[in-house]
Amino acid sequence: MELDNTTYNDLSVFQHEEEFSIFHRLCFTRTSQGRDWLLKYFSNPFSDLKPIQDTQQVLKSIIANIDQWPNEISNGTLMVIEKFYDSNVDAIPNANVVHALTYKLFNGGDFSLVRYSISHFSDFMKGMNRLVQLLDKEDAPLMIRTFLRRAADLMNKPILIQLRERERGKEFSWKETLHYGGYIRDQFRHAAFELITIYSRIDAWYSMAVAVQKMGLCFPEFINQEEPVIDAQQLYHILLHTPTPYDVRLNQDNNFLFLTGANMAGKSTFIKAVGSTVFLAHLGMGVPARSMRLTLFDGLLSNINVVDNIIKGESYFFNEVQRIKNTIIKINDGRKWLVLIDELFKGTNVQDAMKCSSTVIKGLIKIKSSLFILSTHLYEIGEELKQYPNITFRFFETTVKDDQLEFSYQLCEGISNDRLGYLILKREKVVDLLEKL
């Protein structure tokens, strides 16, 4: 599925502040190499149904065995192995008593590094072998079995079998240090890095599986049809600790959701919740919903956090126009897109914004191959849009009690006409401060 950098930023998939990042929220990898692979997965959502379904099966397989997951392999294990191959230790001689004594006496630092490294390599072999035994079953998904069987082939050497079956924590003798260290360094380098890559992939899948289990996510069902569909029950935003769930239904007959409501009522959160959930579904992950059915989408585009560009001398409104222009060009290709627009044309006056918004909406609704969610404060344009049968109108209700705002965060049918800006200004004592000037 195609996403551009703006959409990734709008949906908070990657953020420097971890509490605002979906990636960090769902990252449970045990190694930095696994984290790198998870980053690759998040950066390349699938465009085909088969890898999505294969990934779902892999995650289900891991979840079924997660209580028996091997703990021999840590981030430190892989770091030690990689450092061992990157270090400039002197050549390791043949393993006999004389060579071992000489190497230890004249290359004490190198000898200690080799002995320390092969103990971690032994742990790595143990952990990889346990993963193969745990997951390489006849009913296991082919995608993970392929990697596991390759790992088994790489480890199917007598010297490696000895190494993995060695009692954990038992110190290597001088002769054993040269015996195992020489083989690992001189004959197993490429295979070792291939094994690390295999483990890192599995570690990334493990992270996704842990997230599904810990957060109670559900695996969505993909519908194989040409017309776009999103049908989700109790969908919520993955970053919220106490979210309000929504029911969301969009299809070709009702492919445009016109969303209104006051500031802070929940419009932006709703839009981002739908977008991020569809994104996660295209990774093969579980999603934050009780249940979800959807079609495969070719792309996801958002228009949420548009900014001006002082260096180029471009105004906020100009960049809004450019974003909409580029969106129209992209989605007018007959493919399935999910388009998310939050507060269109904030960078101009109300009358101009109403005319521009109405024009854009009337154009976008002609594109039946895509689904749209658009939020706006300009509820006045809703009346003229009611003539179009494929537009659904929803709003977030806000009530006022004793000058205090109460938000239900519930989606209601219809169009909001709340105007609460002055009330917020008054509630925050800004009016009082101004009167005292």
C-alpha positions in Angstrom: 0.0 0.0 0.0 1.3 3.4 -1.0 1.8 6.1 1.7 3.9 9.3 1.4 5.9 10.9 4.1 3.1 13.4 4.9 0.7 10.6 5.6 3.2 8.7 7.7 3.6 11.9 9.8 -0.1 12.7 9.9 -0.9 9.3 11.3 2.0 9.4 13.8 3.4 6.1 12.6 7.0 7.3 13.4 7.6 10.1 15.9 10.7 11.0 17.9 8.6 11.2 21.1 7.8 7.5 21.8 4.5 8.1 23.5 3.1 9.7 20.3 4.5 7.0 17.9 2.6 4.0 16.8 5.8 2.2 15.9 7.2 2.6 19.4 3.9 1.6 20.9 4.0 -1.7 19.1 7.7 -2.4 19.3 8.4 -5.4 21.5 11.6 -6.7 19.7 14.3 -8.2 21.8 17.2 -7.1 19.6 18.2 -3.9 17.7 18.4 -6.0 14.5 14.8 -7.2 15.0 13.8 -3.5 15.5 15.4 -2.7 12.2 13.4 -5.4 10.5 10.2 -4.2 12.2 11.0 -0.7 10.9 11.3 -2.2 7.4 7.9 -3.9 7.8 6.3 -0.6 8.9 7.9 1.3 6.1 6.6 -1.1 3.4 2.9 -2.1 4.0 1.8 -4.8 1.6 0.0 -4.2 -1.7 -1.0 -7.8 -2.2 -3.4 -10.0 -0.3 -1.2 -13.1 0.0 1.6 -11.6 2.0 -0.9 -10.0 4.4 -2.6 -13.3 5.0 0.7 -15.1 5.3 1.9 -12.6 7.9 -1.4 -13.1 9.8 -0.8 -16.8 9.9 2.8 -16.3 11.0 1.7 -14.1 13.9 -1.0 -16.5 14.9 1.6 -19.3 14.9 3.9 -17.3 17.1 1.1 -16.4 19.5 0.2 -20.0 19.9 3.8 -20.8 21.1 4.7 -17.5 22.7 4.8 -18.9 26.2 7.6 -21.2 25.1 9.7 -18.6 23.3 13.4 -19.2 23.8 15.2 -16.7 26.0 18.8 -17.6 25.1 19.1 -14.9 22.5 19.3 -11.3 23.7 20.4 -8.0 22.1 23.7 -8.5 23.8 24.1 -11.9 22.2 23.9 -10.6 18.7 26.0 -7.5 19.5 28.9 -9.8 20.8 28.8 -12.0 17.7 28.9 -9.0 15.4 31.7 -7.3 17.4 33.6 -10.6 17.3 33.5 -10.6 13.4 34.4 -6.9 13.3 37.3 -7.1 15.7 40.9 -7.4 14.5 42.0 -10.5 16.5 45.1 -12.2 15.4 44.7 -15.4 13.4 43.5 -18.3 15.5 45.8 -21.3 15.2 45.0 -25.0 15.1 43.5 -26.3 18.3 46.3 -28.2 20.2 47.7 -27.7 23.6 50.9 -25.9 22.5 49.1 -23.5 20.2 46.5 -22.8 22.9 49.1 -22.0 25.5 51.1 -19.9 23.1 48.0 -18.0 21.9 46.8 -17.3 25.5 50.3 -16.1 26.6 51.1 -13.8 23.7 47.5 -12.8 22.6 45.8 -12.7 26.0 43.2 -10.0 25.0 42.3 -11.8 21.7 42.1 -15.1 23.6 39.6 -13.7 26.1 37.5 -12.1 23.4 37.3 -15.4 21.5 36.4 -17.4 24.6 33.7 -14.8 25.6 32.3 -14.7 22.0 31.9 -18.4 21.5 29.9 -18.6 24.7 27.4 -16.2 23.2 27.6 -18.0 19.9 26.6 -21.2 21.8 23.6 -19.4 23.3 22.7 -18.2 19.8 22.8 -21.8 18.5 20.7 -23.0 21.4 18.0 -20.3 20.8 17.9 -20.8 17.0 17.6 -24.6 17.4 14.7 -24.1 19.9 12.9 -21.8 17.5 13.2 -24.4 14.7 11.8 -27.1 17.0 9.0 -24.8 18.2 7.8 -23.4 14.9 8.9 -25.7 12.1 5.8 -27.9 12.0 3.8 -29.3 9.1 0.9 -26.9 9.7 3.2 -23.9 10.1 3.0 -21.1 7.5 5.3 -21.7 4.6 6.7 -18.2 4.9 8.3 -18.9 8.3 9.0 -22.6 7.6 11.2 -21.5 4.7 13.4 -19.4 7.0 13.5 -22.0 9.7 14.5 -24.8 7.4 17.3 -22.6 6.0 18.4 -21.9 9.5 18.4 -25.7 10.3 20.5 -26.4 7.2 23.0 -23.7 8.2 23.3 -25.2 11.7 23.5 -28.8 10.6 27.2 -29.2 11.2 28.7 -31.6 13.8 30.8 -28.8 15.4 27.8 -26.5 15.7 25.6 -29.3 17.1 28.3 -29.9 19.8 28.3 -26.2 20.5 24.6 -25.8 21.0 24.3 -28.9 23.2 27.1 -27.8 25.5 26.0 -27.0 29.0 25.2 -23.3 29.3 27.7 -21.4 31.5 30.4 -24.1 31.4 33.7 -22.5 30.7 35.6 -23.4 27.5 39.0 -24.9 27.9 42.0 -23.3 26.1 41.9 -26.0 23.4 38.1 -25.7 23.0 38.4 -22.0 22.7 40.7 -22.3 19.6 38.7 -25.2 18.2 35.3 -23.5 18.2 36.6 -20.0 17.8 38.7 -20.8 14.7 35.8 -22.5 13.0 33.3 -19.8 13.7 35.6 -17.0 12.7 37.2 -18.6 9.6 34.5 -20.9 8.2 31.1 -19.7 9.4 31.1 -15.9 9.0 28.6 -15.6 6.1 26.4 -18.3 7.5 26.4 -16.6 10.9 25.2 -13.3 9.4 22.5 -15.1 7.4 21.4 -16.7 10.7 21.3 -13.3 12.4 19.2 -12.0 9.5 16.7 -14.9 9.8 16.5 -14.4 13.6 16.0 -10.7 13.2 13.0 -11.2 10.8 11.5 -13.6 13.3 12.1 -11.2 16.1 10.2 -8.5 14.2 7.3 -10.9 13.8 7.6 -11.8 17.4 7.2 -8.2 18.3 4.1 -7.9 16.2 2.6 -11.0 17.8 3.3 -9.7 21.3 1.6 -6.5 20.4 -1.5 -8.3 19.2 -1.6 -10.5 22.3 -0.8 -7.7 24.9 -3.2 -5.2 23.4 -6.1 -7.5 22.5 -6.0 -6.7 18.8 -8.1 -8.6 16.3 -7.0 -9.9 12.9 -9.1 -8.2 10.2 -10.8 -10.1 7.4 -9.9 -9.0 3.9 -12.6 -9.0 1.2 -11.5 -9.8 -2.3 -13.6 -7.5 -4.5 -13.1 -4.4 -6.7 -15.4 -2.0 -4.8 -13.8 -0.5 -1.7 -15.1 -1.4 1.8 -14.4 -0.6 5.4 -16.7 -2.3 7.9 -15.4 -2.1 11.5 -17.0 -2.5 14.9 -15.6 -0.8 18.0 -12.6 0.6 16.2 -10.4 2.9 18.3 -7.1 4.7 18.2 -4.1 2.5 19.1 -2.3 5.3 21.0 -5.1 6.1 23.4 -5.1 4.4 26.8 -8.8 4.9 27.4 -10.3 5.2 23.9 -13.8 5.6 22.8 -14.6 3.0 20.1 -16.5 3.7 16.9 -18.4 1.7 14.3 -17.3 2.6 10.8 -19.0 1.6 7.6 -17.9 2.9 4.2 -18.5 1.4 0.8 -19.0 2.4 -2.8 -22.6 3.5 -2.2 -21.6 5.6 0.8 -18.0 6.4 0.1 -17.8 9.9 1.6 -18.1 10.7 5.3 -18.7 14.3 6.0 -17.7 14.9 9.7 -18.5 17.9 11.8 -18.2 18.9 15.5 -16.6 21.4 17.8 -12.9 21.7 18.5 -11.6 18.9 20.8 -14.8 16.9 20.2 -12.9 14.1 18.5 -12.9 14.6 14.8 -9.1 14.4 14.3 -8.7 11.4 16.6 -11.4 9.6 14.6 -9.8 10.3 11.3 -6.4 9.2 12.5 -7.9 6.1 14.2 -9.4 4.9 10.9 -6.3 5.7 8.9 -3.8 4.0 11.3 -6.1 0.9 11.6 -6.2 0.5 7.9 -2.4 0.9 7.8 -1.9 -1.8 10.4 -4.2 -4.1 8.6 -2.0 -3.9 5.5 1.0 -5.0 7.6 -0.7 -8.2 8.4 -1.0 -7.1 12.0 -4.0 -7.2 14.3 -6.0 -4.0 14.5 -7.6 -2.0 17.4 -11.2 -3.1 16.8 -13.6 -5.8 18.0 -13.9 -6.9 14.4 -13.1 -5.5 10.9 -13.7 -6.4 7.3 -12.1 -4.4 4.5 -10.8 -4.6 1.0 -7.2 -4.2 0.0 -6.3 -0.5 -0.6 -3.7 0.6 -3.1 -2.9 3.7 -1.2 -3.6 6.0 1.8 -3.4 9.7 1.6 -4.0 12.3 4.3 -4.4 16.1 4.5 -4.2 16.7 8.3 -1.1 18.7 9.4 -0.4 21.0 6.5 2.3 23.6 7.3 3.5 26.7 5.6 7.0 27.0 4.1 8.8 30.2 5.2 11.9 29.4 3.2 10.0 29.0 -0.1 7.7 31.8 0.8 4.7 29.5 0.5 1.6 30.3 2.6 -0.4 27.8 4.6 -3.3 28.1 2.1 -1.1 27.6 -0.9 0.3 24.3 0.6 -3.3 23.2 1.3 -4.2 23.8 -2.3 -1.0 21.9 -3.5 -1.8 19.0 -1.2 -5.3 18.7 -2.5 -4.1 19.1 -6.1 -1.6 16.3 -5.7 -4.2 14.1 -4.0 -6.6 14.5 -6.9 -3.9 13.7 -9.4 -2.9 10.6 -7.5 -6.3 9.1 -6.8 -7.8 9.7 -10.2 -6.3 6.4 -11.5 -9.1 4.0 -10.9 -7.3 2.3 -8.0 -8.6 2.1 -4.4 -7.5 4.8 -2.1 -8.5 5.9 1.4 -8.3 9.7 1.6 -8.4 11.5 5.0 -8.9 15.3 5.1 -9.0 17.2 8.4 -10.3 20.8 8.4 -9.9 21.6 4.8 -8.8 25.2 3.8 -8.1 26.5 7.3 -5.7 29.0 5.7 -8.2 31.4 4.2 -11.3 33.3 5.3 -14.6 31.6 6.0 -16.5 32.5 2.8 -13.6 31.6 0.6 -13.0 28.3 2.6 -16.7 27.4 2.1 -16.6 27.9 -1.6 -13.3 26.1 -2.0 -14.4 23.2 0.2 -17.7 22.8 -1.6 -16.0 22.7 -4.9 -13.5 20.1 -3.8 -16.1 17.8 -2.2 -18.4 17.9 -5.2 -15.4 16.9 -7.4 -14.1 14.1 -5.1 -17.4 12.4 -4.8 -17.2 11.5 -8.5 -14.4 9.1 -7.7 -16.2 6.0 -6.7 -13.2 3.8 -6.5 -12.0 5.5 -3.3 -13.3 6.2 0.2 -13.1 9.6 1.8 -13.4 11.0 5.3 -13.5 14.8 5.6 -13.9 16.9 8.7 -14.8 20.5 8.7 -16.1 23.4 10.9 -18.0 24.7 7.9 -21.3 23.0 8.7 -23.2 25.4 6.4 -22.0 23.6 3.3 -23.6 20.4 4.5 -27.1 21.4 3.4 -26.1 21.7 -0.3 -24.3 18.4 -0.1 -27.4 16.4 1.1 -28.5 16.0 -2.5 -25.6 13.5 -3.1 -26.7 10.0 -2.0 -23.1 8.7 -1.5 -22.3 11.3 1.3 -22.9 10.2 4.9 -23.2 12.9 7.6 -21.9 12.3 11.1 -20.9 14.6 14.0 -19.4 14.6 17.4 -21.8 16.0 20.0 -20.7 18.6 22.7 -22.8 19.7 25.6 -22.4 22.7 27.9 -23.1 22.6 31.6 -22.3 25.6 33.8 -20.0 27.0 31.1 -18.1 23.7 31.1 -17.8 21.6 27.9 -18.6 17.9 28.0 -17.5 15.7 25.2 -19.1 12.3 24.7 -16.8 11.4 21.8 -19.7 9.5 20.3 -20.5 9.6 16.6 -24.0 10.9 15.9 -26.0 11.0 12.7 -26.4 14.4 11.1 -24.5 17.7 11.0 -23.2 19.7 14.0 -23.8 23.4 14.3 -21.8 23.9 17.6 -20.0 27.2 17.9 -18.0 27.0 21.1 -14.9 29.1 20.4 -16.0 32.1 22.4 -17.0 29.8 25.3 -13.6 28.2 25.4 -12.0 31.7 25.3 -14.2 32.7 28.2 -13.7 29.5 30.2 -9.9 29.9 30.0 -10.2 33.4 31.5 -8.8 35.0 28.3 -11.9 37.4 28.2 -11.3 38.4 31.8 -7.6 39.1 31.1 -8.5 41.3 28.1 -11.1 43.2 30.1 -8.5 44.1 32.7 -6.0 45.5 30.2 
